[in-house]
Amino acid sequence: MVKEHFNRIAAVWDETVAEKNEARLRQMVARLEIKPGAAVLDVGTGTGVFLPYLRNSIGREGRIVALDFAEEMLARATAKNFNGNIKYLCADVTDIPFPDETFDAVVCYSSFPHFQDKPKALEELGRVTRGGGRLFICHTSGRDVINETHRHISAVQNDFLPGGSEMRKMLSRAGFLPDVRIEDDGQSYLCYARKPEAFTPVLASVAQVPD
């Protein structure tokens, strides 16, 4: 039902739903502090509202994979012909066709409430995030506003942004570090999580091994 809902409203999304305040979008992407040259996965890219801002962050050497499960939404994003190294992919967040540790940063802008299996989605996002990489769940509205809005739309009436305690538990179970940061001022929402650095044991040389 959710996928059909987004395919149905794709044609009017930019005019009726999408964030139109460019200053808010620029401020949000600045808060992510994504480095130039980064490989970024934009999950639930929709009509590509956040793509030009992400593209400006990563510069010419970076790359973006814009993923969405709704074909019509993704078609709208693709048709905008954004410049830059952007690949468009129709896939579900619980089954991402990329190898482990592919991306430096994973961004879920205005999409996380609609993940129908959030624990499984976070597990998959953790899998494709590199050691030391970061996951961002962000909105240019506060949690209360988002949840109240969804409550009155039948197709997404159960698609809520979880509270802080539940969010931290899910992220921890998905393998992210416990220093999760959640910022919600009522006007915007940002959840920041990090994946542990890969552990590489230092092997002793033969001369260092005791008899």
Secondary structure, 3 states (H helix, E strand, C coil): CHHHHHHHHHHHHHHHCCCCCHHHHHHHHHHHCCCCCCEEEEECCCCCCCHHHHHHHHCCCCEEEEEECCHHHHHHHHHCCCCCCEEEEECCCCCCCCCCCCEEEEEEECCHHHCCCHHHHHHHHHHHEEEEEEEEEEECCCHHHHHHHHHCCHHHCCCCCCCHHHHHHHHHHCCCCCCCEEEECCCCEEEEEECCCCCCCCCCCHHHCCC
